[in-house]
Amino acid sequence: MTFNSSGQPYGNGLASVGECLYDGYPAVGRWMAEDPDGEPFVFRKFDDLAAQNLLALQSELLEMEERLKGLNHAAFLGPDMAIKAAAREWEVLIQQNAGEHSQPEVVNVARQRMALIKEIREKLKEYRKLGHSYLALS
């Protein structure tokens, strides 16, 4: 069904917008936009899909958390004091990540840790944004 700019259905299946005739989304969209009460603005929230998406993001974050725990475990139980220092202090991690260490293995571990931290940061941002927008729709 299509509607004119006054919200009245057209018998011929077309809606008039200015001098042009439209049907489908343009006509319904115009009708919805012009309704003073906003009552036609009813949209699906896709709760099931939103929940599944958040669960998938949680799974990804859990996997990242386990990887970070593994790096921490190796750092604190391992013999290398430089790797341990990077796990303890952000400034040391930044220096090692920039290649400011004589041992390539220390730089490699620091770069792995930094890459994972940045990956976690981005995934958390996505998760929280989607979580907040989902709650706002509820």
PLY file of the C-alpha trace (Angstrom):
ply
format ascii 1.0
element vertex 138
property float x
property float y
property float z
element edge 137
property int vertex1
property int vertex2
end_header
0.00 0.00 0.00
1.24 3.51 -0.73
0.28 6.83 0.81
0.14 10.45 -0.20
1.87 13.25 1.72
-1.20 13.56 3.96
-0.93 9.93 5.00
-3.94 8.87 2.96
-3.63 5.64 0.97
-3.65 5.90 -2.79
-6.01 3.62 -4.62
-3.68 3.32 -7.60
-0.67 2.20 -5.51
1.32 5.42 -6.02
2.11 8.34 -3.71
2.62 11.90 -4.91
5.67 13.80 -3.72
5.71 17.19 -5.39
5.12 16.51 -9.07
6.51 12.94 -8.94
4.68 9.73 -8.13
6.40 7.22 -5.85
5.52 3.92 -4.27
7.25 1.48 -1.93
9.88 2.77 0.50
9.76 6.41 -0.66
6.00 6.62 -0.10
5.99 4.77 3.22
9.04 6.70 4.43
7.40 10.00 3.66
4.19 8.90 5.40
6.16 7.79 8.47
8.18 11.01 8.59
5.12 13.24 8.34
3.09 11.54 11.07
2.92 14.08 13.95
2.70 11.39 16.67
5.58 9.31 15.34
3.43 6.21 15.75
4.50 4.61 12.45
8.13 4.52 13.66
8.04 0.89 14.74
11.07 -1.14 13.72
12.28 -4.61 14.59
15.12 -4.70 17.09
16.43 -8.08 15.93
16.96 -9.12 19.55
17.99 -12.67 18.65
20.63 -11.50 16.16
21.87 -8.80 18.51
22.25 -11.29 21.35
24.06 -13.77 19.12
26.38 -11.03 17.90
27.21 -9.98 21.47
27.82 -13.62 22.41
30.19 -14.02 19.47
32.08 -10.89 20.52
32.26 -12.25 24.07
33.78 -15.46 22.73
36.38 -13.50 20.80
37.21 -11.46 23.89
37.50 -14.60 26.01
39.99 -16.05 23.54
42.02 -12.83 23.62
41.90 -12.80 27.41
43.32 -16.34 27.47
46.11 -15.33 25.09
47.01 -12.38 27.34
46.96 -14.64 30.40
49.32 -16.97 28.53
51.71 -14.12 27.79
51.56 -13.02 31.42
52.13 -16.55 32.66
55.16 -17.01 30.40
56.56 -13.61 31.39
56.26 -14.05 35.14
57.39 -17.68 35.26
60.13 -17.28 32.65
63.76 -16.42 33.36
63.97 -13.23 31.24
63.75 -10.15 33.46
63.25 -7.80 30.47
60.12 -9.67 29.34
58.88 -9.68 32.93
59.51 -5.91 33.19
57.47 -5.28 30.04
54.58 -7.24 31.53
54.76 -5.08 34.67
55.38 -1.58 33.30
53.73 0.14 30.35
56.71 2.40 29.67
59.07 -0.59 29.40
56.64 -2.32 27.04
56.52 0.78 24.84
60.32 0.93 24.66
60.70 -2.75 23.87
57.88 -2.60 21.31
59.77 0.23 19.58
62.79 -2.07 19.29
64.78 -0.48 22.09
66.35 -3.70 23.37
69.38 -5.69 22.30
67.69 -9.11 22.33
65.41 -9.78 19.34
63.31 -12.26 21.39
62.47 -9.55 23.94
61.38 -7.17 21.17
59.33 -9.94 19.53
57.48 -10.77 22.75
56.86 -7.06 23.42
55.41 -6.64 19.93
53.15 -9.66 20.40
51.91 -8.24 23.72
51.33 -4.76 22.27
49.51 -6.12 19.21
47.25 -8.20 21.45
46.55 -5.24 23.75
45.53 -3.13 20.75
43.37 -5.95 19.39
41.64 -6.28 22.77
41.13 -2.52 22.95
39.37 -2.44 19.57
37.24 -5.50 20.29
36.19 -4.10 23.69
35.24 -0.82 22.04
33.06 -2.68 19.54
31.55 -4.89 22.25
30.70 -2.00 24.56
29.30 0.14 21.76
27.02 -2.66 20.59
26.08 -3.55 24.15
25.11 0.03 24.97
23.15 0.48 21.74
21.34 -2.80 22.35
20.40 -1.73 25.88
19.22 1.65 24.57
16.79 -0.11 22.22
15.34 -2.26 24.99
0 1
1 2
2 3
3 4
4 5
5 6
6 7
7 8
8 9
9 10
10 11
11 12
12 13
13 14
14 15
15 16
16 17
17 18
18 19
19 20
20 21
21 22
22 23
23 24
24 25
25 26
26 27
27 28
28 29
29 30
30 31
31 32
32 33
33 34
34 35
35 36
36 37
37 38
38 39
39 40
40 41
41 42
42 43
43 44
44 45
45 46
46 47
47 48
48 49
49 50
50 51
51 52
52 53
53 54
54 55
55 56
56 57
57 58
58 59
59 60
60 61
61 62
62 63
63 64
64 65
65 66
66 67
67 68
68 69
69 70
70 71
71 72
72 73
73 74
74 75
75 76
76 77
77 78
78 79
79 80
80 81
81 82
82 83
83 84
84 85
85 86
86 87
87 88
88 89
89 90
90 91
91 92
92 93
93 94
94 95
95 96
96 97
97 98
98 99
99 100
100 101
101 102
102 103
103 104
104 105
105 106
106 107
107 108
108 109
109 110
110 111
111 112
112 113
113 114
114 115
115 116
116 117
117 118
118 119
119 120
120 121
121 122
122 123
123 124
124 125
125 126
126 127
127 128
128 129
129 130
130 131
131 132
132 133
133 134
134 135
135 136
136 137
